[in-house]
Amino acid sequence: MKRQFQASFAMSLEQLWKDACTTLPEQKEANELYDTFDTLQIWQEVFRPKFGELESITHHSNPDDPPDATAQFTQGTLQVEHTIIEPPHVMQAEDIHRKIGKGRARSGVPTSGQFSKKQLEEIMYVPGHPLAWEGSNACLDTRYGIVVSAIQKKIEKHPPGGLLILGAEMMGSRWEADMLDQAFRYCSTLAGAERWIVAFKYRWNCQEYFSVIRSNEIGMKTKYGHCGQ
């Protein structure tokens, strides 16, 4: 199914989010639409010269997915794919917290390693749990492998190319930015990579964001700031 939403670079994120939540039945679908618009706005100086002004975004769901979305511009269209670059156990921890958290304070779980459901609950809710500690190198190595694998799979499965938006909880430290740079540079050498623009974006407090974008045409760019700026 395809649902089209009017959009422009001047439109507010709040209005787009309201339209998404009103129209799209699933939270995942609303997030995909929002992240597409957010990324296009953040990097409009990259997209405007190539595609012109943004006119609308069409969200795709089964049986019309992939792609996840198509952005319509005055001078062309851009297919958009999304992927979460979190390890499975991190996603499982988020699911556990949604079901039993009920507003409880919690700790994050390590990116590297493997944990049972019981261990994840203990790490999240037992203060100072020994399994909660993680070395920065182990975290970055795990992230690197996930990023490279995710980009490689999209390039292989969707040969037409487009915009690939990666999502994960990363606050934009120098080490995280360097890791993304290395992963993006490696993936730029893969067959078919020239047809893709790859972007990473994470926002927190519903305002601040960290974003990186790369293509063979523009190289790599990094931004820190506020959504919509």
Buried (B, 14 or more C-beta within 10 A) or exposed (E): EEBEBEBEBEBEBEEBBEBBBEBBEEEEBBBBBBBBBBBBBBBBEBBBEBBEEBBBBBBBBEEBBBBBBBBBBEEEBBBBBBBBBBBEBBEBBBEBBEEEEEEEEBBEBBBBBEBEEEBBBBBBBEEEBEBBEBEEEEBBBBBBBBBBBBBBEBBEEBEEBBBBBBBBEBEBEEBBBEBBBBBBEBBBEBEBBEBBBBBBBBBEEEEBBBBBBBBEEBEBBBBEEEBEE
